[in-house]
Amino acid sequence: MFTNYSKCPRKGVQSIVDAKGRDVGKVEEMILDDNHWNLPMMLVNVNKDISEILKVKKPMLSNNRVSLSTTHISGASDKVMLSVTTERLSEILEQAPLKTM
């Protein structure tokens, strides 16, 4: 069973940076797998300039968002740090079955 972690109270929204330290966006939602007690996916609100690199088209009435596997996270503190560059992330998202939300 999966639970939308965004409904849980937390302090602020976490920024996301890529492996080179470039600001990618902010975590909008995290999905919790209740059976295995892990966070397999997160929904990321992508910055406008990064959305061009990721080839994400902005929906009419919402922000640029991508669904991203948490396997690409190398660490987290006050920011979530990705283990890949934005360019590599673009390649990963092109191969993913569910690209944007």
ZINORNOR-V424227 format. One record per residue. N is the residue number from 1. RES is the residue in one small letter. OMEGA is omega in degrees with one decimal (NA if undefined). D_LAST is the distance of its C-alpha to the last C-alpha in Angstrom with 1 decimal. Layout:
BEGIN
n->N res->RES omega->OMEGA d_last->D_LAST
n->N res->RES omega->OMEGA d_last->D_LAST
END
This chain:
BEGIN
n->1 res->m omega->179.9 d_last->20.3
n->2 res->f omega->179.2 d_last->17.1
n->3 res->t omega->176.9 d_last->17.1
n->4 res->n omega->-175.8 d_last->14.6
n->5 res->y omega->-178.4 d_last->16.5
n->6 res->s omega->179.0 d_last->15.3
n->7 res->k omega->-179.5 d_last->17.8
n->8 res->c omega->179.0 d_last->20.6
n->9 res->p omega->176.4 d_last->22.6
n->10 res->r omega->-179.3 d_last->22.4
n->11 res->k omega->173.1 d_last->23.9
n->12 res->g omega->179.7 d_last->21.7
n->13 res->v omega->-177.6 d_last->18.4
n->14 res->q omega->174.4 d_last->18.8
n->15 res->s omega->178.8 d_last->18.5
n->16 res->i omega->175.4 d_last->17.5
n->17 res->v omega->179.4 d_last->19.9
n->18 res->d omega->-175.8 d_last->20.2
n->19 res->a omega->178.0 d_last->23.4
n->20 res->k omega->179.7 d_last->25.2
n->21 res->g omega->179.2 d_last->24.4
n->22 res->r omega->179.9 d_last->22.1
n->23 res->d omega->-176.5 d_last->19.8
n->24 res->v omega->-177.8 d_last->16.2
n->25 res->g omega->-178.0 d_last->14.6
n->26 res->k omega->175.5 d_last->14.5
n->27 res->v omega->178.2 d_last->13.3
n->28 res->e omega->179.7 d_last->11.4
n->29 res->e omega->171.5 d_last->11.5
n->30 res->m omega->-179.6 d_last->13.3
n->31 res->i omega->179.9 d_last->13.8
n->32 res->l omega->173.3 d_last->17.5
n->33 res->d omega->-176.4 d_last->19.1
n->34 res->d omega->-178.0 d_last->22.2
n->35 res->n omega->-175.9 d_last->24.2
n->36 res->h omega->179.2 d_last->24.2
n->37 res->w omega->173.2 d_last->23.7
n->38 res->n omega->178.9 d_last->21.2
n->39 res->l omega->-174.2 d_last->17.8
n->40 res->p omega->-174.7 d_last->16.0
n->41 res->m omega->171.8 d_last->12.5
n->42 res->m omega->176.7 d_last->11.1
n->43 res->l omega->-173.8 d_last->8.1
n->44 res->v omega->172.9 d_last->9.4
n->45 res->n omega->-170.4 d_last->9.8
n->46 res->v omega->175.3 d_last->11.2
n->47 res->n omega->-174.9 d_last->14.5
n->48 res->k omega->-178.2 d_last->15.2
n->49 res->d omega->178.3 d_last->17.7
n->50 res->i omega->-179.6 d_last->15.7
n->51 res->s omega->176.3 d_last->12.8
n->52 res->e omega->178.5 d_last->15.6
n->53 res->i omega->-178.8 d_last->16.8
n->54 res->l omega->-179.7 d_last->13.4
n->55 res->k omega->179.7 d_last->13.2
n->56 res->v omega->177.5 d_last->9.8
n->57 res->k omega->-178.4 d_last->10.3
n->58 res->k omega->174.7 d_last->9.8
n->59 res->p omega->-174.6 d_last->8.7
n->60 res->m omega->-172.9 d_last->12.0
n->61 res->l omega->178.2 d_last->12.0
n->62 res->s omega->-179.9 d_last->9.6
n->63 res->n omega->174.0 d_last->9.3
n->64 res->n omega->-178.6 d_last->8.1
n->65 res->r omega->174.0 d_last->5.7
n->66 res->v omega->174.5 d_last->5.8
n->67 res->s omega->-173.6 d_last->6.7
n->68 res->l omega->176.8 d_last->10.4
n->69 res->s omega->179.8 d_last->13.5
n->70 res->t omega->175.3 d_last->16.2
n->71 res->t omega->-179.7 d_last->18.8
n->72 res->h omega->178.8 d_last->18.3
n->73 res->i omega->178.2 d_last->19.6
n->74 res->s omega->179.7 d_last->23.3
n->75 res->g omega->179.0 d_last->24.1
n->76 res->a omega->172.4 d_last->23.4
n->77 res->s omega->173.4 d_last->25.7
n->78 res->d omega->174.2 d_last->25.0
n->79 res->k omega->173.2 d_last->22.2
n->80 res->v omega->-177.8 d_last->20.0
n->81 res->m omega->178.2 d_last->21.4
n->82 res->l omega->178.6 d_last->19.7
n->83 res->s omega->-177.4 d_last->22.1
n->84 res->v omega->174.9 d_last->20.8
n->85 res->t omega->177.7 d_last->21.0
n->86 res->t omega->179.5 d_last->18.2
n->87 res->e omega->177.3 d_last->19.6
n->88 res->r omega->177.2 d_last->19.5
n->89 res->l omega->176.5 d_last->15.9
n->90 res->s omega->178.0 d_last->15.2
n->91 res->e omega->179.6 d_last->17.2
n->92 res->i omega->-178.3 d_last->15.6
n->93 res->l omega->177.1 d_last->12.0
n->94 res->e omega->-179.3 d_last->13.8
n->95 res->q omega->-175.9 d_last->15.3
n->96 res->a omega->178.8 d_last->12.4
n->97 res->p omega->179.8 d_last->11.7
n->98 res->l omega->-170.2 d_last->7.9
n->99 res->k omega->-177.4 d_last->7.1
n->100 res->t omega->179.2 d_last->3.8
n->101 res->m omega->NA d_last->0.0
END
